[in-house]
Amino acid sequence: MVDYVVQLTKDATRISRANHERLRKAGFDDVAILQITLIASWFNYINRVADALGVGREG
């Protein structure tokens, strides 16, 4: 799961069915894969918004 989230964060265009199949083999069903993807994507999105607006930075 962590490898999947790292790849999603670095370059989501490189996610393939093989990535999803590895998650299934690790015991995650389609709903769990969707949840992992949505949560990681949301955190990536909100962190980029915060970074762009300078949230949490001094000065």
Residue pairs with C-beta under 8 A, 6 or more apart in sequence:
1 23
1 26
1 28
1 36
3 22
4 15
4 19
4 22
4 23
4 36
5 36
5 40
7 14
7 15
7 19
8 15
8 37
8 40
8 41
8 44
9 40
9 44
12 41
20 33
23 32
23 33
23 36
24 30
24 33
28 36
49 55
50 56
